[in-house]
Amino acid sequence: AGYYGDGLNAIIVFAACFLPDSSRTDYNYVMENLFLYVISTLELMVAEDYMIVYLNGATPRRRMPGLGWMKKCYQMIDRRLRKNLKSFIIVHPSWFIRTILAVTRPFI
């Protein structure tokens, strides 16, 4: 994480290759607590607009978070944080992510 631009807007970077393996027995617990940690950090960092950069290159499928988890996370985010998110950049998306984006683009 850090800041960019003249207004010191926040930038948050996620590297999917460092996420836990979905074969862990406590995977849901770890992911939920990871999400809560990220939200608490966002609350402290974000006063205005911010962007999220998601690095996906060379990440095995078992380390990528599921769509259900991402939807749940988005719904749990405070309205202020959702409103201030100006861009979500996916670097090196897999064919699965490209397909999902192509299907959901008309609804977003």
N, C-alpha and C positions, 0 to 999 in steps of 0.2 A: 504494500500500500504506500501511497504517497500523495503528492499534490501536483497539479499541472495548471498552466495558464496564469494569466494575470490575477484572476480572482481567487487563486489558490483553491481550485476545485479538487475534490478528492478523486483518486483513481485507485481501484482495488483490483488486484491481480490474483486469479486462482489458477493453479497448475493441477490438472486432474490426475497427473501421474503420481502425485503425492497423497491422493485420497486413499482411504483404507480399502482393502480387498473385500468384495461383497461376500466372500466365503467365510468371513469371521463370524463366530457365533453371536457376538455382541455388535454386529454391524449397524443395526437400527439405532441402538443406544449411542454409539460413537457418532453417527451421522447427525442425529438430533442435537447432541451436545455441541458438535462442531458448528452447526447452523446457529444455535443460540449464542455461541461465542462470537461468530461473525456479526450477528445482529447487534450484540452489545457493543462491539467495536465500531460498527457503522454509526450507531447512535452517538458515540463520542466524536467521531471524525467528521460526520457530514452535517454541515450547517446549511449548505446550499446544494447546487447541482453536483452530481458525481457520475462516474462511469465505472463499469465492471468489464474487465478483460479476462476471458476464460481461455487458457492455453490447453488445447486438446491433443496436440501432436504426439504420436507414438504412445498413446495411452491405451492399454488393453481394455476391452469391453467390461471386464469384471470390476474395474476401478472407476468407471463412469457412473455418476449418479443416475438413478432412474427418473423417468418423466413424472411419475406419481410423487416422488420426493420433491422434485423441483416445483411442481404445482403447489404442493402443500407449503413449501417454503415461501413462495410468492404470496400465497394467501395470508400467511402469518406476518408478513412484513407490514409495518405501520404505514398508513396512507401517506404520511409525509415523506417517508423513504421511497415509496413507489412513485410518488409525484416528482421527486427530485432526481430520479434515475434518468439520465439523458441519453446514455447509450450503453449497449451490452454487446461487446465485440467478442466473437468466437474466432480464435486463431487456429488454423489447420483443422477444420471440422471433419469428422468422419463421415462416411456415406450415410450412416444412420441419422446423424444430426442434420445433415443436408436434406434428407428425405422428410424428417419431422418438420423442419422449417418450411419446406416447400408446401407441405400439406396444411400447416397452420397459418401460413402467411396471410391468406384472405381473412382470417378471423382476428388477427392481431391489430 
